[in-house]
């Protein structure tokens, strides 16, 4: 698919989109955004783009063929499954990094709150 319009970017982004579409709050926010006249104007500009129109025509033709449609569905299912794995891995790594940052901040805070160690002997000064 290189060189072709790809509305989903990466498999992980696709998986996130699929999860977001199951979230009622996210869908309410999307509805508000779509009702915004500025958004509607931007979408009109996008849909008036000749490349977009060409892509939509190609997609419509592809969807008329049951075999091609089945192939597209299988590819999409595979991408979503792969994206879910990537997303879970990303979330796990993010949580690990956040925990590490929290530990570092706590350690820094502990060091800051510790009383400085003092010795009764001063460096470089000899008692006579």
JOPE-V102998 format. One record per backbone hydrogen bond with DSSP energy under -1.0 kcal/mol. CO is the residue of the C=O (numbers start at 1). NH is the residue of the N-H. If there is no record, write none. Layout:
CO;NH / CO;NH
//
This chain:
1;4 / 8;10 / 10;14 / 11;15 / 12;16 / 13;17 / 14;18 / 15;19 / 16;20 / 17;21 / 19;22 / 20;23 / 23;27 / 24;28 / 25;29 / 26;30 / 27;31 / 28;32 / 29;33 / 30;34 / 31;35 / 33;36 / 36;40 / 37;41 / 38;42 / 39;43 / 40;44 / 41;45 / 42;46 / 43;47 / 44;48 / 46;49 / 49;53 / 50;54 / 51;55 / 52;56 / 53;57 / 54;58 / 55;59 / 56;60 / 57;61 / 58;62 / 59;63 / 62;65 / 65;69 / 66;70 / 67;71 / 68;72 / 69;73 / 70;74 / 71;75 / 72;76 / 73;77 / 74;78 / 75;79 / 76;80 / 77;81 / 78;82 / 79;83 / 80;84 / 81;85 / 82;86 / 83;87 / 84;88 / 85;89 / 86;90 / 87;91 / 88;92 / 89;93 / 90;94 / 91;95 / 92;96 / 93;97 / 94;98 / 95;99 / 96;100 / 97;101 / 98;102 / 99;103 / 100;104 / 101;105 / 102;106 / 103;107 / 104;108 / 105;109 / 106;110 / 107;111 / 108;112 / 109;113 / 110;114 / 122;125
//
